[in-house]
């Protein structure tokens, strides 16, 4: 009962977005094709987009960090899900429709980035200290 209500209030269902921009980004950021890496002894991470094996990458930590930055700046769809499985050496990206998405709060240096003043500014529509307009897009 409570779990269902919380899910209904906080979650949304993804409508889906094109995977082409994500694939294009991966190719620009060092995704190696399966043929190129067939005989390599270097440990690589497999990269999947919507369940399809696209290739491998040698620096998955940096790739995940960059994808999250682009998602926060809205350069790629905010609905894109990023899952890194370190043990299995896999990176899975999802852009399809029908996934349950929930809000994520950003934590930097063990501190929540969202503060009470930000909520107040959003409700008011402006910052108190300088009177500048303040919108949700500026916070994300």
N, CA, C and O atoms as CSV, one atom per row, in Angstrom:
chain,resi,resn,atom,element,x,y,z
A,1,UNK,N,N,0.831,-1.197,0.000
A,1,UNK,CA,C,0.000,0.000,0.000
A,1,UNK,C,C,0.871,1.256,0.000
A,1,UNK,O,O,0.789,2.070,-0.919
A,2,UNK,N,N,1.702,1.411,1.027
A,2,UNK,CA,C,2.565,2.585,1.091
A,2,UNK,C,C,3.593,2.597,-0.016
A,2,UNK,O,O,3.901,3.646,-0.581
A,3,UNK,N,N,4.127,1.415,-0.328
A,3,UNK,CA,C,5.122,1.311,-1.395
A,3,UNK,C,C,4.520,1.685,-2.743
A,3,UNK,O,O,5.145,2.389,-3.536
A,4,UNK,N,N,3.308,1.213,-3.000
A,4,UNK,CA,C,2.629,1.516,-4.258
A,4,UNK,C,C,2.352,3.011,-4.355
A,4,UNK,O,O,2.535,3.613,-5.413
A,5,UNK,N,N,1.911,3.607,-3.257
A,5,UNK,CA,C,1.617,5.039,-3.259
A,5,UNK,C,C,2.892,5.849,-3.513
A,5,UNK,O,O,2.881,6.789,-4.307
A,6,UNK,N,N,3.983,5.488,-2.843
A,6,UNK,CA,C,5.243,6.202,-3.061
A,6,UNK,C,C,5.716,6.056,-4.498
A,6,UNK,O,O,6.202,7.014,-5.100
A,7,UNK,N,N,5.574,4.861,-5.043
A,7,UNK,CA,C,5.972,4.633,-6.429
A,7,UNK,C,C,5.125,5.487,-7.372
A,7,UNK,O,O,5.644,6.078,-8.319
A,8,UNK,N,N,3.824,5.549,-7.108
A,8,UNK,CA,C,2.929,6.336,-7.956
A,8,UNK,C,C,3.237,7.831,-7.872
A,8,UNK,O,O,3.124,8.544,-8.869
A,9,UNK,N,N,3.622,8.303,-6.699
A,9,UNK,CA,C,3.893,9.724,-6.525
A,9,UNK,C,C,5.258,10.150,-7.071
A,9,UNK,O,O,5.400,11.259,-7.587
A,10,UNK,N,N,6.246,9.288,-6.963
A,10,UNK,CA,C,7.611,9.704,-7.276
A,10,UNK,C,C,8.137,9.209,-8.612
A,10,UNK,O,O,9.049,9.816,-9.173
A,11,UNK,N,N,7.585,8.122,-9.135
A,11,UNK,CA,C,8.147,7.521,-10.348
A,11,UNK,C,C,7.417,7.992,-11.599
A,11,UNK,O,O,6.299,8.504,-11.538
A,12,UNK,N,N,8.075,7.806,-12.718
A,12,UNK,CA,C,7.443,8.049,-14.011
A,12,UNK,C,C,7.869,6.922,-14.945
A,12,UNK,O,O,8.857,6.234,-14.691
A,13,UNK,N,N,7.129,6.743,-16.007
A,13,UNK,CA,C,7.425,5.700,-16.984
A,13,UNK,C,C,8.111,6.354,-18.179
A,13,UNK,O,O,7.633,7.360,-18.705
A,14,UNK,N,N,9.226,5.781,-18.600
A,14,UNK,CA,C,9.963,6.362,-19.724
A,14,UNK,C,C,9.156,6.222,-21.015
A,14,UNK,O,O,8.501,5.207,-21.251
A,15,UNK,N,N,9.218,7.256,-21.835
A,15,UNK,CA,C,8.520,7.229,-23.124
A,15,UNK,C,C,9.454,6.782,-24.238
A,15,UNK,O,O,9.018,6.552,-25.366
A,16,UNK,N,N,10.721,6.661,-23.925
A,16,UNK,CA,C,11.695,6.200,-24.912
A,16,UNK,C,C,12.312,7.357,-25.666
A,16,UNK,O,O,11.699,8.410,-25.843
A,17,UNK,N,N,13.529,7.141,-26.101
A,17,UNK,CA,C,14.229,8.137,-26.905
A,17,UNK,C,C,15.102,7.390,-27.907
A,17,UNK,O,O,15.328,6.187,-27.778
A,18,UNK,N,N,15.581,8.109,-28.888
A,18,UNK,CA,C,16.408,7.485,-29.918
A,18,UNK,C,C,17.738,7.031,-29.323
A,18,UNK,O,O,18.338,7.725,-28.503
A,19,UNK,N,N,18.177,5.867,-29.746
A,19,UNK,CA,C,19.469,5.368,-29.273
A,19,UNK,C,C,20.619,5.896,-30.130
A,19,UNK,O,O,21.777,5.797,-29.725
A,20,UNK,N,N,20.324,6.450,-31.296
A,20,UNK,CA,C,21.369,6.925,-32.213
A,20,UNK,C,C,22.305,7.962,-31.580
A,20,UNK,O,O,23.518,7.842,-31.752
A,21,UNK,N,N,21.805,8.977,-30.853
A,21,UNK,CA,C,22.742,9.931,-30.243
A,21,UNK,C,C,23.677,9.274,-29.226
A,21,UNK,O,O,24.839,9.660,-29.107
A,22,UNK,N,N,23.171,8.289,-28.502
A,22,UNK,CA,C,23.995,7.589,-27.518
A,22,UNK,C,C,25.068,6.769,-28.229
A,22,UNK,O,O,26.230,6.776,-27.823
A,23,UNK,N,N,24.682,6.068,-29.281
A,23,UNK,CA,C,25.635,5.252,-30.045
A,23,UNK,C,C,26.694,6.141,-30.694
A,23,UNK,O,O,27.878,5.804,-30.702
A,24,UNK,N,N,26.260,7.275,-31.237
A,24,UNK,CA,C,27.199,8.221,-31.851
A,24,UNK,C,C,28.203,8.728,-30.819
A,24,UNK,O,O,29.399,8.817,-31.098
A,25,UNK,N,N,27.710,9.060,-29.630
A,25,UNK,CA,C,28.599,9.507,-28.559
A,25,UNK,C,C,29.607,8.421,-28.194
A,25,UNK,O,O,30.794,8.701,-28.026
A,26,UNK,N,N,29.132,7.182,-28.071
A,26,UNK,CA,C,30.018,6.069,-27.715
A,26,UNK,C,C,31.129,5.894,-28.745
A,26,UNK,O,O,32.281,5.648,-28.388
A,27,UNK,N,N,30.782,6.019,-30.015
A,27,UNK,CA,C,31.786,5.875,-31.078
A,27,UNK,C,C,32.825,6.990,-31.015
A,27,UNK,O,O,34.006,6.762,-31.274
A,28,UNK,N,N,32.378,8.201,-30.670
A,28,UNK,CA,C,33.302,9.330,-30.545
A,28,UNK,C,C,34.214,9.179,-29.332
A,28,UNK,O,O,35.340,9.676,-29.334
A,29,UNK,N,N,33.731,8.496,-28.299
A,29,UNK,CA,C,34.472,8.392,-27.045
A,29,UNK,C,C,35.196,7.060,-26.884
A,29,UNK,O,O,35.373,6.587,-25.762
A,30,UNK,N,N,35.607,6.464,-27.967
A,30,UNK,CA,C,36.521,5.333,-27.882
A,30,UNK,C,C,35.902,3.957,-27.829
A,30,UNK,O,O,36.550,3.015,-27.373
A,31,UNK,N,N,34.674,3.809,-28.278
A,31,UNK,CA,C,34.083,2.474,-28.354
A,31,UNK,C,C,34.782,1.710,-29.466
A,31,UNK,O,O,34.865,2.183,-30.599
A,32,UNK,N,N,35.279,0.534,-29.139
A,32,UNK,CA,C,35.964,-0.288,-30.133
A,32,UNK,C,C,35.017,-1.370,-30.612
A,32,UNK,O,O,34.285,-1.969,-29.824
A,33,UNK,N,N,35.040,-1.610,-31.905
A,33,UNK,CA,C,34.149,-2.633,-32.453
A,33,UNK,C,C,34.607,-4.012,-32.008
A,33,UNK,O,O,35.743,-4.193,-31.568
A,34,UNK,N,N,33.723,-4.963,-32.126
A,34,UNK,CA,C,34.024,-6.324,-31.695
A,34,UNK,C,C,35.131,-6.943,-32.532
A,34,UNK,O,O,35.938,-7.719,-32.019
A,35,UNK,N,N,35.177,-6.607,-33.825
A,35,UNK,CA,C,36.193,-7.162,-34.711
A,35,UNK,C,C,37.592,-6.666,-34.340
A,35,UNK,O,O,38.555,-7.432,-34.361
A,36,UNK,N,N,37.695,-5.379,-34.001
A,36,UNK,CA,C,38.984,-4.786,-33.650
A,36,UNK,C,C,39.571,-5.429,-32.403
A,36,UNK,O,O,40.790,-5.547,-32.284
A,37,UNK,N,N,38.733,-5.838,-31.489
A,37,UNK,CA,C,39.183,-6.288,-30.184
A,37,UNK,C,C,39.098,-7.797,-30.015
A,37,UNK,O,O,39.182,-8.284,-28.887
A,38,UNK,N,N,38.939,-8.542,-31.077
A,38,UNK,CA,C,38.729,-9.990,-30.982
A,38,UNK,C,C,39.898,-10.710,-30.322
A,38,UNK,O,O,39.687,-11.678,-29.591
A,39,UNK,N,N,41.115,-10.262,-30.563
A,39,UNK,CA,C,42.287,-10.979,-30.054
A,39,UNK,C,C,43.072,-10.176,-29.018
A,39,UNK,O,O,44.221,-10.506,-28.724
A,40,UNK,N,N,42.484,-9.157,-28.479
A,40,UNK,CA,C,43.178,-8.318,-27.505
A,40,UNK,C,C,43.214,-8.998,-26.140
A,40,UNK,O,O,42.238,-9.616,-25.715
A,41,UNK,N,N,44.349,-8.875,-25.462
A,41,UNK,CA,C,44.471,-9.444,-24.119
A,41,UNK,C,C,44.172,-8.399,-23.043
A,41,UNK,O,O,44.100,-8.736,-21.862
A,42,UNK,N,N,43.999,-7.145,-23.437
A,42,UNK,CA,C,43.695,-6.075,-22.497
A,42,UNK,C,C,42.272,-6.236,-21.976
A,42,UNK,O,O,41.346,-6.444,-22.761
A,43,UNK,N,N,42.087,-6.144,-20.659
A,43,UNK,CA,C,40.724,-6.268,-20.136
A,43,UNK,C,C,39.867,-5.073,-20.556
A,43,UNK,O,O,40.227,-3.921,-20.313
A,44,UNK,N,N,38.754,-5.359,-21.177
A,44,UNK,CA,C,37.844,-4.321,-21.652
A,44,UNK,C,C,36.456,-4.569,-21.080
A,44,UNK,O,O,36.135,-5.675,-20.648
A,45,UNK,N,N,35.653,-3.535,-21.085
A,45,UNK,CA,C,34.275,-3.624,-20.622
A,45,UNK,C,C,33.353,-3.679,-21.828
A,45,UNK,O,O,33.466,-2.868,-22.747
A,46,UNK,N,N,32.448,-4.636,-21.819
A,46,UNK,CA,C,31.466,-4.757,-22.900
A,46,UNK,C,C,30.440,-3.641,-22.753
A,46,UNK,O,O,30.023,-3.318,-21.641
A,47,UNK,N,N,30.037,-3.055,-23.867
A,47,UNK,CA,C,29.053,-1.973,-23.861
A,47,UNK,C,C,27.814,-2.434,-24.618
A,47,UNK,O,O,27.892,-2.848,-25.775
A,48,UNK,N,N,26.666,-2.356,-23.941
A,48,UNK,CA,C,25.385,-2.738,-24.524
A,48,UNK,C,C,24.484,-1.510,-24.588
A,48,UNK,O,O,24.464,-0.700,-23.661
A,49,UNK,N,N,23.742,-1.372,-25.679
A,49,UNK,CA,C,22.713,-0.336,-25.794
A,49,UNK,C,C,21.399,-1.050,-26.072
A,49,UNK,O,O,21.246,-1.700,-27.106
A,50,UNK,N,N,20.464,-0.929,-25.157
A,50,UNK,CA,C,19.166,-1.611,-25.239
A,50,UNK,C,C,19.327,-3.117,-25.447
A,50,UNK,O,O,18.566,-3.733,-26.192
A,51,UNK,N,N,20.317,-3.697,-24.786
A,51,UNK,CA,C,20.528,-5.137,-24.843
A,51,UNK,C,C,21.354,-5.627,-26.014
A,51,UNK,O,O,21.624,-6.825,-26.110
A,52,UNK,N,N,21.762,-4.740,-26.908
A,52,UNK,CA,C,22.552,-5.121,-28.084
A,52,UNK,C,C,24.021,-4.792,-27.808
A,52,UNK,O,O,24.359,-3.660,-27.461
A,53,UNK,N,N,24.880,-5.787,-27.966
A,53,UNK,CA,C,26.307,-5.599,-27.727
A,53,UNK,C,C,26.880,-4.737,-28.839
A,53,UNK,O,O,26.930,-5.152,-29.997
A,54,UNK,N,N,27.318,-3.518,-28.477
A,54,UNK,CA,C,27.813,-2.555,-29.454
A,54,UNK,C,C,29.328,-2.628,-29.634
A,54,UNK,O,O,29.840,-2.343,-30.716
A,55,UNK,N,N,30.037,-3.005,-28.586
A,55,UNK,CA,C,31.491,-3.049,-28.654
A,55,UNK,C,C,32.076,-3.103,-27.264
A,55,UNK,O,O,31.409,-3.499,-26.308
A,56,UNK,N,N,33.339,-2.699,-27.156
A,56,UNK,CA,C,34.027,-2.701,-25.867
A,56,UNK,C,C,34.694,-1.345,-25.645
A,56,UNK,O,O,34.942,-0.596,-26.589
A,57,UNK,N,N,34.978,-1.046,-24.376
A,57,UNK,CA,C,35.627,0.215,-24.021
A,57,UNK,C,C,36.703,-0.059,-22.984
A,57,UNK,O,O,36.530,-0.913,-22.114
A,58,UNK,N,N,37.819,0.668,-23.076
A,58,UNK,CA,C,38.955,0.433,-22.179
A,58,UNK,C,C,38.907,1.263,-20.902
A,58,UNK,O,O,39.601,0.936,-19.939
A,59,UNK,N,N,38.107,2.330,-20.865
A,59,UNK,CA,C,38.037,3.196,-19.681
A,59,UNK,C,C,36.576,3.426,-19.296
A,59,UNK,O,O,36.049,4.521,-19.492
A,60,UNK,N,N,35.920,2.403,-18.751
A,60,UNK,CA,C,34.488,2.527,-18.468
A,60,UNK,C,C,34.156,3.543,-17.379
A,60,UNK,O,O,33.100,4.173,-17.438
A,61,UNK,N,N,35.024,3.719,-16.393
A,61,UNK,CA,C,34.739,4.670,-15.313
A,61,UNK,C,C,34.613,6.087,-15.869
A,61,UNK,O,O,33.682,6.813,-15.521
A,62,UNK,N,N,35.534,6.473,-16.718
A,62,UNK,CA,C,35.495,7.802,-17.327
A,62,UNK,C,C,34.299,7.934,-18.271
A,62,UNK,O,O,33.680,8.996,-18.350
A,63,UNK,N,N,33.981,6.865,-18.979
A,63,UNK,CA,C,32.842,6.879,-19.897
A,63,UNK,C,C,31.534,7.098,-19.140
A,63,UNK,O,O,30.706,7.909,-19.555
A,64,UNK,N,N,31.346,6.384,-18.042
A,64,UNK,CA,C,30.130,6.531,-17.229
A,64,UNK,C,C,30.036,7.946,-16.675
A,64,UNK,O,O,28.968,8.558,-16.703
A,65,UNK,N,N,31.146,8.463,-16.176
A,65,UNK,CA,C,31.178,9.826,-15.634
A,65,UNK,C,C,30.775,10.843,-16.701
A,65,UNK,O,O,30.002,11.761,-16.426
A,66,UNK,N,N,31.294,10.682,-17.903
A,66,UNK,CA,C,30.990,11.602,-19.001
A,66,UNK,C,C,29.533,11.498,-19.431
A,66,UNK,O,O,28.890,12.516,-19.683
A,67,UNK,N,N,29.003,10.278,-19.517
A,67,UNK,CA,C,27.597,10.092,-19.904
A,67,UNK,C,C,26.682,10.762,-18.890
A,67,UNK,O,O,25.703,11.407,-19.266
A,68,UNK,N,N,26.991,10.614,-17.616
A,68,UNK,CA,C,26.162,11.238,-16.579
A,68,UNK,C,C,26.221,12.759,-16.663
A,68,UNK,O,O,25.209,13.430,-16.463
A,69,UNK,N,N,27.403,13.312,-16.960
A,69,UNK,CA,C,27.521,14.767,-17.138
A,69,UNK,C,C,26.661,15.237,-18.304
A,69,UNK,O,O,25.953,16.238,-18.198
A,70,UNK,N,N,26.726,14.509,-19.420
A,70,UNK,CA,C,25.934,14.883,-20.595
A,70,UNK,C,C,24.443,14.765,-20.319
A,70,UNK,O,O,23.653,15.577,-20.801
A,71,UNK,N,N,24.060,13.768,-19.551
A,71,UNK,CA,C,22.647,13.589,-19.207
A,71,UNK,C,C,22.171,14.732,-18.319
A,71,UNK,O,O,21.052,15.215,-18.488
A,72,UNK,N,N,22.995,15.170,-17.385
A,72,UNK,CA,C,22.630,16.283,-16.502
A,72,UNK,C,C,22.537,17.597,-17.263
A,72,UNK,O,O,21.727,18.458,-16.919
A,73,UNK,N,N,23.369,17.759,-18.305
A,73,UNK,CA,C,23.324,18.971,-19.126
A,73,UNK,C,C,22.254,18.883,-20.205
A,73,UNK,O,O,22.057,19.838,-20.957
A,74,UNK,N,N,21.556,17.747,-20.295
A,74,UNK,CA,C,20.495,17.510,-21.273
A,74,UNK,C,C,21.035,17.411,-22.700
A,74,UNK,O,O,20.303,17.663,-23.657
A,75,UNK,N,N,22.312,17.045,-22.851
A,75,UNK,CA,C,22.861,16.788,-24.182
A,75,UNK,C,C,22.399,15.434,-24.703
A,75,UNK,O,O,22.231,15.251,-25.909
A,76,UNK,N,N,22.196,14.494,-23.800
A,76,UNK,CA,C,21.505,13.248,-24.139
A,76,UNK,C,C,20.276,13.183,-23.245
A,76,UNK,O,O,20.221,13.845,-22.209
A,77,UNK,N,N,19.309,12.403,-23.637
A,77,UNK,CA,C,18.027,12.367,-22.939
A,77,UNK,C,C,18.198,12.031,-21.459
A,77,UNK,O,O,18.958,11.127,-21.111
A,78,UNK,N,N,17.494,12.754,-20.586
A,78,UNK,CA,C,17.562,12.438,-19.154
A,78,UNK,C,C,16.978,11.065,-18.825
A,78,UNK,O,O,17.185,10.551,-17.726
A,79,UNK,N,N,16.252,10.471,-19.767
A,79,UNK,CA,C,15.667,9.148,-19.552
A,79,UNK,C,C,16.653,8.009,-19.786
A,79,UNK,O,O,16.340,6.857,-19.486
A,80,UNK,N,N,17.833,8.306,-20.314
A,80,UNK,CA,C,18.820,7.255,-20.584
A,80,UNK,C,C,19.307,6.682,-19.254
A,80,UNK,O,O,19.786,7.412,-18.386
A,81,UNK,N,N,19.177,5.369,-19.110
A,81,UNK,CA,C,19.649,4.686,-17.901
A,81,UNK,C,C,21.059,4.167,-18.128
A,81,UNK,O,O,21.375,3.633,-19.191
A,82,UNK,N,N,21.899,4.331,-17.117
A,82,UNK,CA,C,23.291,3.897,-17.178
A,82,UNK,C,C,23.522,2.892,-16.054
A,82,UNK,O,O,23.343,3.212,-14.879
A,83,UNK,N,N,23.919,1.677,-16.421
A,83,UNK,CA,C,24.184,0.627,-15.435
A,83,UNK,C,C,25.578,0.079,-15.694
A,83,UNK,O,O,25.864,-0.431,-16.778
A,84,UNK,N,N,26.447,0.189,-14.690
A,84,UNK,CA,C,27.793,-0.381,-14.824
A,84,UNK,C,C,27.921,-1.553,-13.866
A,84,UNK,O,O,27.765,-1.403,-12.654
A,85,UNK,N,N,28.207,-2.719,-14.422
A,85,UNK,CA,C,28.423,-3.933,-13.638
A,85,UNK,C,C,29.924,-4.216,-13.653
A,85,UNK,O,O,30.454,-4.757,-14.624
A,86,UNK,N,N,30.595,-3.845,-12.575
A,86,UNK,CA,C,32.055,-3.961,-12.517
A,86,UNK,C,C,32.489,-5.420,-12.524
A,86,UNK,O,O,33.454,-5.783,-13.198
A,87,UNK,N,N,31.781,-6.252,-11.779
A,87,UNK,CA,C,32.170,-7.661,-11.680
A,87,UNK,C,C,32.090,-8.369,-13.026
A,87,UNK,O,O,32.987,-9.129,-13.392
A,88,UNK,N,N,31.007,-8.115,-13.763
A,88,UNK,CA,C,30.822,-8.748,-15.078
A,88,UNK,C,C,31.518,-7.978,-16.198
A,88,UNK,O,O,31.539,-8.421,-17.346
A,89,UNK,N,N,32.094,-6.807,-15.848
A,89,UNK,CA,C,32.739,-5.927,-16.833
A,89,UNK,C,C,31.781,-5.596,-17.975
A,89,UNK,O,O,32.070,-5.825,-19.149
A,90,UNK,N,N,30.626,-5.046,-17.583
A,90,UNK,CA,C,29.611,-4.649,-18.560
A,90,UNK,C,C,29.113,-3.244,-18.252
A,90,UNK,O,O,29.018,-2.836,-17.095
A,91,UNK,N,N,28.799,-2.518,-19.318
A,91,UNK,CA,C,28.143,-1.221,-19.218
A,91,UNK,C,C,26.885,-1.315,-20.063
A,91,UNK,O,O,26.951,-1.559,-21.268
A,92,UNK,N,N,25.738,-1.119,-19.423
A,92,UNK,CA,C,24.463,-1.239,-20.123
A,92,UNK,C,C,23.761,0.119,-20.132
A,92,UNK,O,O,23.571,0.746,-19.090
A,93,UNK,N,N,23.385,0.551,-21.324
A,93,UNK,CA,C,22.654,1.804,-21.510
A,93,UNK,C,C,21.286,1.469,-22.081
A,93,UNK,O,O,21.168,0.658,-22.999
A,94,UNK,N,N,20.252,2.100,-21.532
A,94,UNK,CA,C,18.888,1.836,-21.984
A,94,UNK,C,C,18.217,3.142,-22.386
A,94,UNK,O,O,18.268,4.131,-21.655
A,95,UNK,N,N,17.582,3.132,-23.566
A,95,UNK,CA,C,16.842,4.304,-24.048
A,95,UNK,C,C,15.403,3.946,-24.381
A,95,UNK,O,O,14.656,4.790,-24.875
A,96,UNK,N,N,15.005,2.711,-24.118
A,96,UNK,CA,C,13.695,2.225,-24.548
A,96,UNK,C,C,12.561,2.738,-23.658
A,96,UNK,O,O,12.792,3.293,-22.583
A,97,UNK,N,N,11.344,2.540,-24.128
A,97,UNK,CA,C,10.152,2.993,-23.411
A,97,UNK,C,C,9.689,1.933,-22.421
A,97,UNK,O,O,10.003,0.751,-22.559
A,98,UNK,N,N,8.932,2.383,-21.416
A,98,UNK,CA,C,8.304,1.459,-20.482
A,98,UNK,C,C,9.097,1.162,-19.228
A,98,UNK,O,O,8.684,0.319,-18.431
A,99,UNK,N,N,10.226,1.829,-19.028
A,99,UNK,CA,C,11.007,1.613,-17.806
A,99,UNK,C,C,10.510,2.539,-16.711
A,99,UNK,O,O,10.154,3.686,-16.981
A,100,UNK,N,N,10.483,2.055,-15.484
A,100,UNK,CA,C,10.102,2.888,-14.346
A,100,UNK,C,C,11.321,3.707,-13.946
A,100,UNK,O,O,12.374,3.156,-13.626
A,101,UNK,N,N,11.170,5.019,-13.968
A,101,UNK,CA,C,12.261,5.925,-13.611
A,101,UNK,C,C,11.905,6.641,-12.314
A,101,UNK,O,O,10.747,6.981,-12.074
A,102,UNK,N,N,12.900,6.859,-11.499
A,102,UNK,CA,C,12.681,7.558,-10.239
A,102,UNK,C,C,13.670,8.713,-10.152
A,102,UNK,O,O,14.703,8.697,-10.822
A,103,UNK,N,N,13.364,9.704,-9.341
A,103,UNK,CA,C,14.302,10.823,-9.230
A,103,UNK,C,C,15.579,10.386,-8.514
A,103,UNK,O,O,15.542,9.572,-7.592
A,104,UNK,N,N,16.685,10.932,-8.948
A,104,UNK,CA,C,17.970,10.660,-8.315
A,104,UNK,C,C,18.519,11.959,-7.750
A,104,UNK,O,O,18.506,12.995,-8.414
A,105,UNK,N,N,18.992,11.891,-6.537
A,105,UNK,CA,C,19.594,13.055,-5.909
A,105,UNK,C,C,21.110,12.939,-6.013
A,105,UNK,O,O,21.687,11.891,-5.721
A,106,UNK,N,N,21.736,14.012,-6.427
A,106,UNK,CA,C,23.180,14.014,-6.644
A,106,UNK,C,C,23.894,14.303,-5.324
A,106,UNK,O,O,23.563,15.257,-4.621
A,107,UNK,N,N,24.874,13.467,-5.003
A,107,UNK,CA,C,25.691,13.630,-3.803
A,107,UNK,C,C,27.126,13.882,-4.249
A,107,UNK,O,O,27.702,13.092,-4.998
A,108,UNK,N,N,27.695,14.987,-3.785
A,108,UNK,CA,C,29.082,15.322,-4.094
A,108,UNK,C,C,29.813,15.582,-2.789
A,108,UNK,O,O,29.346,16.359,-1.956
A,109,UNK,N,N,30.953,14.940,-2.607
A,109,UNK,CA,C,31.748,15.077,-1.378
A,109,UNK,C,C,30.926,14.772,-0.126
A,109,UNK,O,O,30.998,15.495,0.868
A,110,UNK,N,N,30.156,13.709,-0.189
A,110,UNK,CA,C,29.332,13.237,0.927
A,110,UNK,C,C,28.250,14.248,1.331
A,110,UNK,O,O,27.733,14.178,2.446
A,111,UNK,N,N,27.905,15.176,0.448
A,111,UNK,CA,C,26.875,16.176,0.718
A,111,UNK,C,C,25.847,16.156,-0.398
A,111,UNK,O,O,26.196,16.079,-1.576
A,112,UNK,N,N,24.580,16.227,-0.023
A,112,UNK,CA,C,23.502,16.302,-0.999
A,112,UNK,C,C,23.581,17.651,-1.710
A,112,UNK,O,O,23.639,18.694,-1.059
A,113,UNK,N,N,23.584,17.635,-3.034
A,113,UNK,CA,C,23.707,18.877,-3.805
A,113,UNK,C,C,22.448,19.744,-3.682
A,113,UNK,O,O,22.531,20.972,-3.722
A,114,UNK,N,N,21.292,19.103,-3.534
A,114,UNK,CA,C,20.031,19.831,-3.384
A,114,UNK,C,C,19.897,20.314,-1.949
A,114,UNK,O,O,20.035,19.529,-1.011
A,115,UNK,N,N,19.629,21.602,-1.775
A,115,UNK,CA,C,19.490,22.176,-0.439
A,115,UNK,C,C,18.128,22.836,-0.297
A,115,UNK,O,O,17.436,23.079,-1.286
A,116,UNK,N,N,17.749,23.124,0.947
A,116,UNK,CA,C,16.444,23.743,1.214
A,116,UNK,C,C,16.294,25.075,0.487
A,116,UNK,O,O,15.206,25.417,0.025
A,117,UNK,N,N,17.381,25.817,0.390
A,117,UNK,CA,C,17.300,27.116,-0.283
A,117,UNK,C,C,16.915,26.948,-1.755
A,117,UNK,O,O,16.210,27.790,-2.312
A,118,UNK,N,N,17.380,25.849,-2.394
A,118,UNK,CA,C,17.027,25.607,-3.790
A,118,UNK,C,C,15.525,25.371,-3.940
A,118,UNK,O,O,14.901,25.891,-4.865
A,119,UNK,N,N,14.949,24.592,-3.037
A,119,UNK,CA,C,13.501,24.330,-3.067
A,119,UNK,C,C,12.737,25.637,-2.884
A,119,UNK,O,O,11.750,25.895,-3.573
A,120,UNK,N,N,13.202,26.450,-1.955
A,120,UNK,CA,C,12.558,27.744,-1.704
A,120,UNK,C,C,12.639,28.637,-2.946
A,120,UNK,O,O,11.663,29.289,-3.317
A,121,UNK,N,N,13.808,28.659,-3.579
A,121,UNK,CA,C,13.987,29.479,-4.780
A,121,UNK,C,C,13.080,29.008,-5.911
A,121,UNK,O,O,12.517,29.826,-6.637
A,122,UNK,N,N,12.938,27.698,-6.063
A,122,UNK,CA,C,12.061,27.168,-7.119
A,122,UNK,C,C,10.619,27.575,-6.853
A,122,UNK,O,O,9.913,27.996,-7.769
A,123,UNK,N,N,10.178,27.451,-5.602
A,123,UNK,CA,C,8.804,27.823,-5.251
A,123,UNK,C,C,8.552,29.310,-5.473
A,123,UNK,O,O,7.476,29.698,-5.928
A,124,UNK,N,N,9.541,30.142,-5.152
A,124,UNK,CA,C,9.395,31.587,-5.331
A,124,UNK,C,C,9.576,32.001,-6.789
A,124,UNK,O,O,8.971,32.967,-7.254
A,125,UNK,N,N,10.414,31.260,-7.497
A,125,UNK,CA,C,10.711,31.600,-8.881
A,125,UNK,C,C,11.913,32.508,-9.043
A,125,UNK,O,O,12.277,32.864,-10.164
A,126,UNK,N,N,12.532,32.886,-7.937
A,126,UNK,CA,C,13.714,33.746,-7.997
A,126,UNK,C,C,14.598,33.505,-6.770
A,126,UNK,O,O,14.158,32.951,-5.762
A,127,UNK,N,N,15.859,33.939,-6.888
A,127,UNK,CA,C,16.795,33.861,-5.762
A,127,UNK,C,C,16.593,35.072,-4.871
A,127,UNK,O,O,16.359,36.182,-5.348
A,128,UNK,N,N,16.687,34.842,-3.572
A,128,UNK,CA,C,16.507,35.955,-2.635
A,128,UNK,C,C,17.699,36.906,-2.630
A,128,UNK,O,O,17.528,38.120,-2.518
A,129,UNK,N,N,18.905,36.354,-2.750
A,129,UNK,CA,C,20.096,37.184,-2.601
A,129,UNK,C,C,20.301,38.180,-3.738
A,129,UNK,O,O,20.741,39.304,-3.497
A,130,UNK,N,N,19.988,37.786,-4.982
A,130,UNK,CA,C,20.222,38.707,-6.099
A,130,UNK,C,C,18.980,38.973,-6.952
A,130,UNK,O,O,19.043,39.752,-7.903
A,131,UNK,N,N,17.856,38.337,-6.625
A,131,UNK,CA,C,16.618,38.569,-7.357
A,131,UNK,C,C,16.559,37.935,-8.731
A,131,UNK,O,O,15.596,38.137,-9.470
A,132,UNK,N,N,17.590,37.162,-9.083
A,132,UNK,CA,C,17.630,36.486,-10.384
A,132,UNK,C,C,16.544,35.421,-10.463
A,132,UNK,O,O,16.190,34.797,-9.463
A,133,UNK,N,N,16.024,35.225,-11.672
A,133,UNK,CA,C,15.044,34.172,-11.909
A,133,UNK,C,C,15.694,32.809,-11.655
A,133,UNK,O,O,16.855,32.595,-12.004
A,134,UNK,N,N,14.940,31.891,-11.046
A,134,UNK,CA,C,15.477,30.559,-10.740
A,134,UNK,C,C,14.466,29.510,-11.157
A,134,UNK,O,O,13.325,29.510,-10.697
A,135,UNK,N,N,14.901,28.609,-12.043
A,135,UNK,CA,C,14.016,27.566,-12.562
A,135,UNK,C,C,14.617,26.195,-12.295
A,135,UNK,O,O,15.793,26.063,-11.957
A,136,UNK,N,N,13.777,25.180,-12.456
A,136,UNK,CA,C,14.192,23.798,-12.256
A,136,UNK,C,C,15.374,23.430,-13.153
A,136,UNK,O,O,16.271,22.702,-12.728
A,137,UNK,N,N,15.381,23.927,-14.383
A,137,UNK,CA,C,16.439,23.602,-15.330
A,137,UNK,C,C,17.810,24.045,-14.816
A,137,UNK,O,O,18.819,23.400,-15.103
A,138,UNK,N,N,17.849,25.136,-14.063
A,138,UNK,CA,C,19.114,25.610,-13.515
A,138,UNK,C,C,19.628,24.683,-12.414
A,138,UNK,O,O,20.833,24.596,-12.176
A,139,UNK,N,N,18.722,24.009,-11.759
A,139,UNK,CA,C,19.095,23.124,-10.663
A,139,UNK,C,C,19.602,21.792,-11.168
A,139,UNK,O,O,20.521,21.211,-10.589
A,140,UNK,N,N,19.008,21.301,-12.247
A,140,UNK,CA,C,19.407,20.013,-12.799
A,140,UNK,C,C,20.718,20.206,-13.494
A,140,UNK,O,O,21.269,19.254,-14.047
